[in-house]
Amino acid sequence: YGFLSENSHFAEQVEKAGLTFIGPSGHAMELMGDKISSKKLAQEAGVSTIPGYLGVIENEDEAVRIGMVCLDPCCSFPSLLDVL
């Protein structure tokens, strides 16, 4: 079950077969599967989130540039490296 529990296609196929998937819908898994899009979705819903960079970081040089100009203490190099 483990790896299938976070597989949106599996959840959709279970529901399509008329069974009940115990867990989030496939659509919810797709929305929450990406850190940036899930954070934007949470903010749109009014959920408190940790401040930080919301764009896609393409490479290490860009991560360093963003880290150097980021004045918010919540936006630190460990946080940036976590998304690379």
Z-matrix of the N, CA and C atoms (Angstrom, degrees):
N
C 1 1.452
C 2 1.520 1 110.93
N 3 1.313 2 120.11 1 -40.97
C 4 1.456 3 125.42 2 -173.28
C 5 1.508 4 116.58 3 -33.47
N 6 1.345 5 118.56 4 -70.97
C 7 1.456 6 119.82 5 -174.80
C 8 1.524 7 112.05 6 -68.03
N 9 1.324 8 118.76 7 -22.55
C 10 1.464 9 120.86 8 178.49
C 11 1.525 10 111.88 9 -77.17
N 12 1.330 11 117.17 10 -20.19
C 13 1.463 12 120.13 11 -176.48
C 14 1.517 13 112.24 12 -67.33
N 15 1.340 14 117.82 13 -19.08
C 16 1.464 15 120.82 14 179.33
C 17 1.521 16 111.11 15 -116.96
N 18 1.308 17 116.96 16 25.01
C 19 1.452 18 122.28 17 -178.15
C 20 1.525 19 108.74 18 -105.39
N 21 1.325 20 117.17 19 109.21
C 22 1.465 21 120.77 20 -175.46
C 23 1.525 22 111.76 21 -62.71
N 24 1.324 23 117.10 22 -36.74
C 25 1.469 24 120.50 23 179.63
C 26 1.533 25 110.03 24 -63.74
N 27 1.326 26 116.63 25 -42.46
C 28 1.464 27 120.73 26 178.62
C 29 1.529 28 110.61 27 -61.19
N 30 1.323 29 117.00 28 -46.91
C 31 1.469 30 120.71 29 -179.48
C 32 1.527 31 110.66 30 -60.32
N 33 1.325 32 116.91 31 -41.31
C 34 1.466 33 120.51 32 179.20
C 35 1.523 34 111.68 33 -66.03
N 36 1.330 35 117.07 34 -39.11
C 37 1.464 36 121.01 35 179.24
C 38 1.528 37 111.77 36 -68.05
N 39 1.318 38 117.13 37 -36.58
C 40 1.465 39 121.33 38 176.59
C 41 1.522 40 109.26 39 -61.68
N 42 1.333 41 116.54 40 -47.28
C 43 1.465 42 120.85 41 -179.79
C 44 1.530 43 110.94 42 -66.03
N 45 1.334 44 116.56 43 -39.27
C 46 1.464 45 121.43 44 178.88
C 47 1.533 46 111.01 45 -62.63
N 48 1.323 47 117.13 46 -31.87
C 49 1.459 48 122.20 47 179.25
C 50 1.524 49 112.01 48 -78.55
N 51 1.317 50 117.05 49 -0.80
C 52 1.452 51 120.94 50 178.42
C 53 1.516 52 114.14 51 86.18
N 54 1.317 53 116.35 52 11.69
C 55 1.452 54 120.80 53 178.32
C 56 1.524 55 109.55 54 -97.95
N 57 1.305 56 116.21 55 168.49
C 58 1.455 57 120.71 56 179.11
C 59 1.516 58 109.07 57 -103.50
N 60 1.320 59 116.28 58 120.16
C 61 1.459 60 121.33 59 176.19
C 62 1.515 61 107.61 60 -86.53
N 63 1.312 62 116.89 61 124.56
C 64 1.464 63 121.28 62 179.16
C 65 1.530 64 107.10 63 -88.27
N 66 1.303 65 115.44 64 100.29
C 67 1.448 66 121.28 65 -178.03
C 68 1.516 67 109.68 66 150.04
N 69 1.320 68 116.84 67 -172.18
C 70 1.463 69 120.02 68 -179.37
C 71 1.524 70 111.08 69 -68.75
N 72 1.308 71 116.09 70 156.11
C 73 1.461 72 120.54 71 177.16
C 74 1.526 73 110.04 72 -67.28
N 75 1.312 74 116.03 73 161.02
C 76 1.458 75 120.12 74 176.75
C 77 1.514 76 111.15 75 -58.05
N 78 1.329 77 116.11 76 -39.62
C 79 1.460 78 120.82 77 179.62
C 80 1.531 79 110.87 78 -62.38
N 81 1.322 80 116.27 79 -43.21
C 82 1.471 81 120.13 80 179.28
C 83 1.524 82 110.49 81 -64.58
N 84 1.337 83 117.47 82 -38.61
C 85 1.471 84 120.24 83 178.42
C 86 1.520 85 110.71 84 -63.49
N 87 1.325 86 116.54 85 -40.42
C 88 1.465 87 119.60 86 178.67
C 89 1.520 88 111.15 87 -64.03
N 90 1.336 89 116.42 88 -42.87
C 91 1.465 90 120.32 89 -179.91
C 92 1.528 91 111.98 90 -65.60
N 93 1.313 92 116.51 91 -38.36
C 94 1.463 93 120.01 92 -174.38
C 95 1.523 94 112.90 93 -93.77
N 96 1.318 95 117.57 94 -1.26
C 97 1.456 96 120.98 95 -177.11
C 98 1.515 97 114.72 96 -75.79
N 99 1.298 98 117.67 97 -15.92
C 100 1.454 99 122.38 98 -179.60
C 101 1.529 100 108.43 99 -114.49
N 102 1.337 101 116.89 100 127.39
C 103 1.470 102 120.64 101 -175.02
C 104 1.526 103 112.84 102 -59.52
N 105 1.326 104 117.24 103 -41.83
C 106 1.460 105 119.81 104 -176.56
C 107 1.524 106 110.91 105 -69.73
N 108 1.337 107 116.94 106 -49.13
C 109 1.463 108 119.02 107 -177.99
C 110 1.522 109 111.32 108 -67.16
N 111 1.328 110 117.86 109 -35.23
C 112 1.462 111 119.19 110 179.36
C 113 1.529 112 111.32 111 -68.82
N 114 1.338 113 117.00 112 -35.44
C 115 1.461 114 119.54 113 178.08
C 116 1.526 115 110.36 114 -68.24
N 117 1.336 116 116.98 115 -41.48
C 118 1.471 117 120.32 116 177.44
C 119 1.522 118 110.24 117 -62.55
N 120 1.324 119 117.43 118 -42.45
C 121 1.463 120 121.57 119 179.15
C 122 1.526 121 110.39 120 -62.65
N 123 1.326 122 116.88 121 -42.79
C 124 1.466 123 120.60 122 179.13
C 125 1.528 124 110.85 123 -62.45
N 126 1.341 125 116.57 124 -42.69
C 127 1.463 126 119.99 125 178.88
C 128 1.522 127 111.25 126 -63.69
N 129 1.334 128 117.19 127 -40.98
C 130 1.472 129 120.75 128 178.36
C 131 1.525 130 111.07 129 -62.51
N 132 1.341 131 116.25 130 -30.56
C 133 1.469 132 120.70 131 -179.97
C 134 1.526 133 112.19 132 -84.81
N 135 1.346 134 117.09 133 -1.04
C 136 1.454 135 120.33 134 178.66
C 137 1.522 136 114.36 135 85.23
N 138 1.327 137 116.97 136 15.06
C 139 1.464 138 121.00 137 179.02
C 140 1.527 139 108.54 138 -83.22
N 141 1.318 140 116.77 139 137.17
C 142 1.462 141 120.86 140 177.48
C 143 1.523 142 109.21 141 -67.44
N 144 1.320 143 115.61 142 133.87
C 145 1.460 144 120.73 143 177.90
C 146 1.526 145 109.44 144 -131.10
N 147 1.311 146 115.72 145 162.19
C 148 1.459 147 120.46 146 176.75
C 149 1.526 148 107.68 147 -76.25
N 150 1.327 149 118.35 148 130.86
C 151 1.461 150 120.28 149 179.76
C 152 1.528 151 111.06 150 -62.39
N 153 1.307 152 115.77 151 150.91
C 154 1.455 153 119.85 152 177.41
C 155 1.512 154 111.41 153 168.12
N 156 1.300 155 115.82 154 -176.61
C 157 1.454 156 123.24 155 -177.98
C 158 1.525 157 109.72 156 -75.02
N 159 1.341 158 117.47 157 132.34
C 160 1.462 159 121.18 158 -177.02
C 161 1.524 160 114.07 159 -108.79
N 162 1.315 161 117.30 160 0.82
C 163 1.456 162 119.17 161 179.42
C 164 1.514 163 111.96 162 -86.02
N 165 1.316 164 115.30 163 175.76
C 166 1.458 165 121.39 164 175.75
C 167 1.529 166 108.20 165 -86.05
N 168 1.302 167 116.67 166 126.77
C 169 1.462 168 121.95 167 178.90
C 170 1.522 169 106.97 168 -93.52
N 171 1.320 170 115.47 169 115.21
C 172 1.464 171 120.82 170 -172.33
C 173 1.522 172 114.49 171 -80.83
N 174 1.340 173 117.65 172 -29.40
C 175 1.465 174 118.77 173 -176.42
C 176 1.527 175 109.93 174 -159.30
N 177 1.324 176 115.49 175 176.61
C 178 1.464 177 120.65 176 -177.41
C 179 1.530 178 112.54 177 -64.49
N 180 1.328 179 117.08 178 -38.35
C 181 1.470 180 119.63 179 -179.96
C 182 1.522 181 111.05 180 -61.69
N 183 1.319 182 115.75 181 -40.81
C 184 1.467 183 119.16 182 178.50
C 185 1.524 184 110.60 183 -66.23
N 186 1.328 185 117.75 184 -37.92
C 187 1.463 186 121.13 185 177.75
C 188 1.524 187 110.80 186 -61.56
N 189 1.332 188 116.91 187 -42.13
C 190 1.461 189 120.93 188 178.18
C 191 1.521 190 110.23 189 -64.69
N 192 1.338 191 117.27 190 -44.11
C 193 1.471 192 121.10 191 179.27
C 194 1.522 193 110.84 192 -59.87
N 195 1.307 194 116.73 193 -45.37
C 196 1.464 195 120.63 194 -179.59
C 197 1.525 196 109.98 195 -65.23
N 198 1.321 197 116.23 196 -42.02
C 199 1.464 198 120.27 197 179.02
C 200 1.510 199 112.93 198 -62.10
N 201 1.319 200 116.77 199 -34.66
C 202 1.462 201 120.70 200 -178.33
C 203 1.534 202 111.89 201 -72.58
N 204 1.320 203 118.00 202 -31.84
C 205 1.466 204 119.70 203 -177.63
C 206 1.528 205 112.90 204 -96.08
N 207 1.309 206 116.55 205 -8.95
C 208 1.464 207 120.03 206 -177.75
C 209 1.523 208 109.27 207 -77.34
N 210 1.316 209 117.12 208 117.72
C 211 1.462 210 121.29 209 -177.24
C 212 1.526 211 112.54 210 -93.91
N 213 1.320 212 117.56 211 -13.12
C 214 1.461 213 121.62 212 -178.04
C 215 1.527 214 109.16 213 -77.14
N 216 1.333 215 118.65 214 126.16
C 217 1.464 216 119.79 215 -178.71
C 218 1.523 217 113.30 216 -63.40
N 219 1.331 218 117.79 217 -19.29
C 220 1.471 219 120.34 218 178.60
C 221 1.529 220 111.15 219 -76.24
N 222 1.308 221 117.67 220 -17.50
C 223 1.461 222 121.80 221 -178.63
C 224 1.522 223 107.22 222 -100.42
N 225 1.309 224 116.69 223 88.50
C 226 1.458 225 120.53 224 -174.27
C 227 1.522 226 110.71 225 -116.29
N 228 1.308 227 115.86 226 169.58
C 229 1.462 228 119.91 227 179.01
C 230 1.520 229 112.40 228 -57.43
N 231 1.346 230 120.40 229 -42.78
C 232 1.473 231 117.49 230 177.71
C 233 1.526 232 112.59 231 -58.24
N 234 1.347 233 117.05 232 -37.88
C 235 1.464 234 119.87 233 178.20
C 236 1.524 235 110.61 234 -66.63
N 237 1.312 236 117.14 235 -41.85
C 238 1.458 237 120.20 236 179.38
C 239 1.519 238 111.15 237 -65.93
N 240 1.316 239 117.61 238 -41.53
C 241 1.450 240 120.70 239 -178.65
C 242 1.509 241 111.83 240 -68.11
N 243 1.318 242 117.68 241 -27.60
C 244 1.456 243 122.58 242 178.68
C 245 1.526 244 110.95 243 -62.09
N 246 1.332 245 117.75 244 -31.90
C 247 1.466 246 120.43 245 -177.47
C 248 1.516 247 113.37 246 -91.85
N 249 1.313 248 118.73 247 -6.28
C 250 1.463 249 120.64 248 178.97
C 251 1.497 250 111.34 249 -77.94
